[in-house]
Amino acid sequence: MWDKLALILLIVGGINWGLVGIFDLDLVAFAFGGAGTVLARAVYILVAVSAVWCISFLFRRNEELAVSTVER
């Protein structure tokens, strides 16, 4: 569950950065009334925490594949 939530937030962050880079449109800031609002900052922080969480995917996937292969 946490992995999927982290991926969803990371996708939101990636799309937002793409919009900033291409169209100079910060969708999170637009949706929450500015980049400095509490809600927008909370979303930015959640996206950052999600990115740090997803770093663990680089190390966990091989272990999970090895375990599932042995169980079969």
N, C-alpha and C positions, 0 to 999 in steps of 0.2 A: 504493500500500500504506500509506504513512504517513498519507495523508488519511483512509482508512477507519479505521485504528487510532485516530487522533485523534478522529474522530467517535464511535466506540464508547465511548471513555473519557469524552467529553463527555456522551454520553447517560447513562452510568452516573452521572456527577456530577450531572446534572440530575435524574435519578430520585431519587438520594440526597437532594438538597436538597428535592425535593418531599415525600419521606417525613419529613424533619426538620420541614418547615413544617406538614404536615397532621397527622402522628401523633407528632411529637417522637421519631422513631426514626431514628437514624443507622445505616443498614445497614452501611456500611463499618466503623465502629467496632465494631458488634456482631459482624461477621464476623471481625474481626482482633483482638478482645480489648480494645478501648478505643481512643479517639481518639488517645491519646498513644503507642501502640505504633509501632514502626519500620515495620511493614507498612502500617498505616493511614495513617501520615504519607506513606509512599511513594505510596500510591494518591492521596491528596489532591494531592501535588505533581505526579504524572503527569496528573491531571485539569486542574490549573492550566496546565501546559505545553501540554496539548492545546487548551485554550481560547485560549491565545495563538497557537498554530499555526493554529487555525481562523479567526482574524481575517484571515489572508491570503486566505481564500476570498472575502471581500468584494471583493478587488481582482483575484484571479486568474480568476474565472469569466467576466467579460466578455472578457478577453484570450483565454481558451481558446475561447470561443464564436466570436470573430472569426476565429481561426486555423482552426477546423474549418469555418466557412462559406466561407472563401477556398479551402480545399483541395477542396471539392466542386465 
